């Protein structure tokens, strides 16, 4: 049966609309039921997939994956930690240029917005393992908050220290360092730069694998803390091994009357350490014009710091060496040399200035000691490292 509608339009026009209601009524419920069936089947399949996933991976991991990125609104993240926390792993992929740039930053404000405990950075520049490591272990144990350790050595000779050692994972990315050449100064700057990344390091001591401490840690720390100067040898040598090594092309950055010489084994404060790593003025001149027989590690830092920061230097080293035997290198001491008289001669043999006055306590460290000296050094250590 057909049903007709008449639509009344303007001006009396009529349109007749005819539709088949019976066919529409029959088709509509069928399509609706089919759609509902597909939806129900999809829901059931999704349910079984979810149940299987939770059973396989565990409900905790599923919940964690959903909520792990949630941070409570009341939880405050301390962004200052990014600046003040030292690197846990010293090995990194920075180039020297990137490292020196990053280490050259220095706060302009003297006050620190956190409880800063100043530390000594013990920097070991070695040609191989550390045969005297047990002696340094005795010195440093128990003072973990007051020191840091950094080792620059060929990768092939890096010792495997146990997790309990003060040397454990303290190697920095290293390169070949040749005696008397700029690569030696590069290694020293690399050590300083890595140590400067720890904002709590205030004093920086350069040591070799043949160095030993002469006093206990408290005495060494107090001596550095109370000093008004940094300890780097710097003197004007008019002879062939001093001014005789000067090259005229060093001017105008360095004139001959500014040329200085000193031991490469130093102890400097943070301000001077930053001066060394940020230098781009003197470095190119020394690299080009101070080559053997001009031994750059004896001249670069003493000359540069004497020009830039003369009042900050004590003009002496705190590392004792014996040049009395002559030759290009200082004397080396083995097991047969180690006794109390030997150390008495080192500790009371000189007078020097300290904060404007005279003292007989001029040295905190000594070199060069061979691996054979370890056993007698360990035996004498309880007395040596308890002296003050």
Legacy VTK file of the C-alpha trace (Angstrom):
# vtk DataFile Version 3.0
C-alpha trace
ASCII
DATASET POLYDATA
POINTS 388 float
0.000 0.000 0.000
1.406 3.421 -0.942
1.053 6.461 1.200
1.112 9.999 -0.290
2.004 13.389 1.251
1.038 16.750 -0.111
3.365 19.630 0.648
1.787 23.056 0.573
4.147 25.547 -1.106
3.966 29.231 -1.859
1.398 30.477 -4.347
-0.736 27.357 -4.003
1.763 24.955 -5.639
1.626 21.356 -4.504
4.263 18.560 -4.623
3.283 14.984 -4.038
5.977 12.824 -2.302
5.634 9.099 -2.434
7.713 6.637 -0.328
7.711 2.923 0.352
7.623 2.632 4.168
7.251 -1.114 4.180
10.702 -1.797 2.559
12.518 0.696 4.796
11.006 -0.741 7.939
12.198 -4.233 7.046
15.786 -3.213 6.034
16.573 -0.919 8.927
16.427 -3.441 11.850
18.548 -5.944 9.921
21.404 -3.472 9.315
21.297 -2.264 12.879
21.532 -5.772 14.262
24.438 -6.558 11.934
26.348 -3.464 13.132
25.716 -4.311 16.787
26.965 -7.826 16.163
30.238 -6.637 14.680
30.742 -4.236 17.631
30.059 -6.972 20.186
32.515 -9.340 18.484
35.224 -6.640 18.435
34.683 -5.924 22.146
35.013 -9.602 23.061
38.221 -9.989 21.032
39.738 -6.853 22.617
38.845 -8.125 26.085
40.589 -11.472 25.545
43.723 -9.708 24.147
43.903 -7.454 27.217
43.546 -10.367 29.636
46.234 -12.354 27.839
48.640 -9.371 27.874
48.229 -8.810 31.614
48.764 -12.520 32.330
51.919 -12.585 30.215
53.620 -9.355 31.318
52.151 -8.901 34.760
49.751 -6.283 35.926
52.464 -4.228 37.671
54.390 -3.603 34.483
51.223 -2.547 32.695
50.259 -0.129 35.436
53.819 1.173 35.644
53.929 1.883 31.919
50.835 3.999 32.257
51.753 5.898 35.410
55.570 6.154 35.192
55.480 9.578 33.565
53.186 11.009 36.203
54.813 13.528 38.562
52.802 14.634 41.595
52.161 18.353 41.529
53.610 18.776 45.024
56.947 17.081 44.141
59.694 19.662 43.468
62.675 18.743 41.277
65.941 20.373 42.377
67.478 21.686 39.160
70.549 22.884 41.093
71.714 19.274 41.329
72.611 19.369 37.626
75.285 21.955 38.456
76.635 20.758 41.777
76.594 16.957 41.565
79.908 15.517 40.295
79.977 13.028 37.444
79.577 9.458 38.653
81.240 8.074 35.511
84.342 9.999 34.430
84.597 8.472 30.965
82.847 10.646 28.374
82.861 11.407 24.634
83.712 15.114 24.783
86.558 16.393 22.650
89.311 18.401 24.335
87.816 21.602 22.945
84.391 20.759 24.365
85.891 19.702 27.689
88.046 22.815 28.116
85.137 25.039 27.156
82.808 23.398 29.663
85.414 23.543 32.432
86.206 27.228 31.892
82.999 28.489 33.496
83.424 30.099 36.898
80.706 31.563 39.149
80.935 35.330 39.602
79.346 35.212 43.052
81.557 34.147 45.942
78.683 32.767 48.015
77.351 29.315 47.143
73.595 28.590 47.388
74.307 25.169 48.926
76.548 23.636 51.561
79.815 23.388 49.631
82.595 21.346 51.248
85.898 22.240 49.457
87.831 19.219 48.199
91.344 18.411 47.006
91.569 16.907 43.523
94.457 14.426 43.398
95.375 14.195 39.703
97.664 11.315 38.704
99.515 11.751 35.407
100.982 8.311 34.783
102.757 6.351 32.075
101.260 3.082 33.309
99.761 1.486 36.436
99.929 2.901 39.957
102.385 0.627 41.788
102.237 2.764 44.952
98.430 2.769 45.094
98.275 0.953 48.497
100.073 3.893 50.118
97.550 6.361 48.707
94.714 4.088 49.815
95.978 4.427 53.388
96.167 8.204 53.075
92.700 8.766 51.612
90.531 6.174 53.338
88.026 7.775 55.678
88.154 11.233 54.071
85.817 10.584 51.139
83.998 13.936 51.380
87.227 15.940 51.191
88.951 14.649 48.058
88.508 13.478 44.469
90.828 11.285 42.374
91.555 11.522 38.639
93.919 9.326 36.604
95.331 10.115 33.159
97.133 7.112 31.697
97.321 5.033 28.520
94.149 2.973 28.192
96.142 -0.219 27.653
97.776 0.085 31.082
94.735 1.151 33.106
94.715 -0.970 36.240
91.558 -2.789 37.276
90.865 -1.573 40.785
88.213 -3.220 42.990
85.012 -1.339 43.769
86.290 -0.629 47.292
89.372 1.227 45.985
89.687 5.024 45.954
90.939 4.592 42.366
87.910 2.596 41.170
86.607 4.058 37.861
88.650 7.234 38.299
90.339 7.128 34.883
89.529 9.991 32.535
89.612 9.887 28.707
93.356 10.043 28.005
95.771 10.496 25.132
99.496 9.979 24.640
101.635 12.406 26.687
105.270 12.818 25.644
107.889 14.163 28.025
108.969 17.699 27.173
106.310 18.200 24.504
102.972 20.020 24.402
101.089 16.742 24.701
102.294 16.651 28.302
100.675 20.042 29.001
97.590 18.849 27.127
97.333 15.928 29.540
97.696 18.259 32.531
94.994 20.568 31.188
92.799 17.537 30.534
93.145 16.491 34.166
92.380 20.004 35.399
89.336 20.309 33.142
87.832 17.006 34.262
88.434 17.915 37.895
86.880 21.360 37.423
83.605 19.730 36.396
83.149 18.933 40.098
82.212 22.329 41.558
83.418 21.261 45.023
87.039 20.739 43.954
88.997 23.766 45.229
92.643 22.618 45.113
94.311 20.641 42.351
97.458 18.582 42.908
99.409 17.096 39.986
101.115 13.814 40.873
102.877 10.978 39.068
102.824 7.231 39.667
106.145 7.624 41.530
104.844 10.201 44.042
104.145 9.539 47.724
102.518 11.600 50.497
104.740 12.834 53.339
102.024 13.602 55.903
98.582 12.417 56.892
95.516 13.677 55.084
94.435 16.139 57.774
97.835 17.847 57.734
97.872 18.080 53.935
94.320 19.396 53.796
94.969 22.002 56.487
98.182 23.171 54.818
96.356 23.802 51.535
93.258 25.268 53.153
95.174 27.827 55.186
97.612 28.834 52.447
97.231 32.267 50.879
99.050 31.131 47.742
99.142 28.349 45.200
102.293 26.281 44.903
103.937 26.367 41.503
107.658 26.792 40.950
108.376 29.923 38.911
111.764 31.591 38.701
113.868 33.545 36.225
116.829 31.417 35.112
119.293 33.557 33.111
121.263 30.507 31.928
121.087 28.256 28.903
118.333 26.098 30.440
116.192 29.125 31.287
116.267 32.237 29.125
118.395 30.275 26.671
115.238 28.377 25.678
113.265 31.529 24.904
112.270 32.121 21.281
111.906 35.673 19.980
108.634 34.829 18.245
106.986 34.405 21.666
106.586 38.207 21.729
104.418 40.200 22.147
102.519 37.689 24.308
105.707 36.793 26.221
108.887 38.878 26.397
112.194 37.430 27.545
112.076 39.177 30.919
108.720 37.438 31.561
110.086 33.992 30.719
109.931 31.639 33.706
110.902 28.087 34.609
109.567 25.702 37.230
108.678 22.149 38.181
105.671 20.673 36.407
104.396 19.199 39.693
102.086 21.812 41.151
99.259 22.519 43.588
96.929 25.333 42.520
93.534 26.676 43.535
90.379 26.757 41.450
90.907 30.272 40.109
94.298 29.390 38.641
93.007 26.069 37.319
90.323 27.931 35.353
92.984 30.342 34.042
94.929 27.396 32.647
92.038 25.590 30.932
90.574 28.746 29.376
93.871 29.997 27.923
93.910 30.514 24.175
96.405 33.398 24.127
99.650 31.786 25.283
98.959 28.181 24.291
99.514 28.609 20.511
102.845 30.419 21.074
104.202 27.765 23.418
103.006 24.951 21.167
104.768 26.406 18.132
107.927 27.947 19.594
108.731 25.906 22.720
109.795 22.508 21.441
112.737 20.373 22.564
115.253 21.439 23.699
112.724 23.904 25.110
110.775 21.621 27.461
107.343 23.199 27.455
106.053 21.543 30.651
108.760 23.454 32.574
107.826 26.856 31.122
104.217 27.163 29.933
102.270 27.291 33.211
104.947 29.125 35.274
105.322 31.832 32.614
101.616 32.288 31.905
100.561 32.444 35.562
103.435 34.768 36.481
102.167 37.186 33.830
98.476 36.781 34.637
98.346 36.077 38.406
101.773 36.817 39.938
100.483 37.577 43.444
98.712 34.198 43.633
101.919 32.127 43.408
104.231 31.018 46.203
106.885 30.443 43.492
107.756 27.019 44.855
106.514 23.461 44.608
105.265 21.318 47.503
106.608 18.156 45.821
110.154 17.233 46.857
112.640 15.849 44.294
116.378 15.197 44.483
118.492 16.709 41.703
121.782 16.208 43.520
122.863 13.289 41.340
122.798 15.414 38.169
121.364 14.528 34.785
118.137 15.322 32.971
115.974 13.503 35.533
115.857 13.550 39.344
117.031 10.623 41.450
114.873 7.518 41.818
114.635 5.749 45.193
114.119 2.047 45.791
113.668 -0.291 48.743
117.237 0.184 49.988
116.709 3.942 50.408
113.621 3.832 52.591
114.242 4.457 56.294
113.388 7.052 58.938
116.620 8.999 58.398
115.766 9.410 54.728
112.430 11.036 55.564
113.912 13.154 58.334
116.266 14.629 55.753
113.336 15.502 53.455
111.096 16.933 56.140
113.658 19.082 57.950
116.127 19.823 55.190
114.860 23.206 53.969
113.321 26.461 55.064
110.717 28.235 52.958
108.043 30.893 53.216
104.429 30.162 54.053
101.897 33.000 54.284
104.666 35.546 54.704
106.599 33.682 57.411
109.330 31.051 57.442
108.699 27.365 57.996
110.603 24.087 57.755
107.458 22.332 56.482
108.030 22.931 52.788
106.900 19.679 51.143
103.718 17.623 51.264
104.693 15.049 48.616
107.883 13.483 47.268
109.125 11.667 44.138
110.567 9.565 42.454
109.985 6.172 44.098
110.250 2.871 42.260
107.782 -0.040 42.706
110.369 -1.846 44.831
109.953 0.872 47.475
106.332 -0.067 48.156
106.884 -2.731 50.830
109.177 -0.648 53.085
106.962 2.407 52.485
103.891 0.483 53.672
105.838 -0.635 56.757
106.858 2.899 57.622
103.485 4.377 56.640
101.833 4.184 60.091
104.502 6.489 61.470
104.938 8.586 58.339
101.252 9.209 57.734
100.543 9.958 61.362
103.129 12.754 61.497
101.938 16.317 61.572
LINES 1 389
388 0 1 2 3 4 5 6 7 8 9 10 11 12 13 14 15 16 17 18 19 20 21 22 23 24 25 26 27 28 29 30 31 32 33 34 35 36 37 38 39 40 41 42 43 44 45 46 47 48 49 50 51 52 53 54 55 56 57 58 59 60 61 62 63 64 65 66 67 68 69 70 71 72 73 74 75 76 77 78 79 80 81 82 83 84 85 86 87 88 89 90 91 92 93 94 95 96 97 98 99 100 101 102 103 104 105 106 107 108 109 110 111 112 113 114 115 116 117 118 119 120 121 122 123 124 125 126 127 128 129 130 131 132 133 134 135 136 137 138 139 140 141 142 143 144 145 146 147 148 149 150 151 152 153 154 155 156 157 158 159 160 161 162 163 164 165 166 167 168 169 170 171 172 173 174 175 176 177 178 179 180 181 182 183 184 185 186 187 188 189 190 191 192 193 194 195 196 197 198 199 200 201 202 203 204 205 206 207 208 209 210 211 212 213 214 215 216 217 218 219 220 221 222 223 224 225 226 227 228 229 230 231 232 233 234 235 236 237 238 239 240 241 242 243 244 245 246 247 248 249 250 251 252 253 254 255 256 257 258 259 260 261 262 263 264 265 266 267 268 269 270 271 272 273 274 275 276 277 278 279 280 281 282 283 284 285 286 287 288 289 290 291 292 293 294 295 296 297 298 299 300 301 302 303 304 305 306 307 308 309 310 311 312 313 314 315 316 317 318 319 320 321 322 323 324 325 326 327 328 329 330 331 332 333 334 335 336 337 338 339 340 341 342 343 344 345 346 347 348 349 350 351 352 353 354 355 356 357 358 359 360 361 362 363 364 365 366 367 368 369 370 371 372 373 374 375 376 377 378 379 380 381 382 383 384 385 386 387
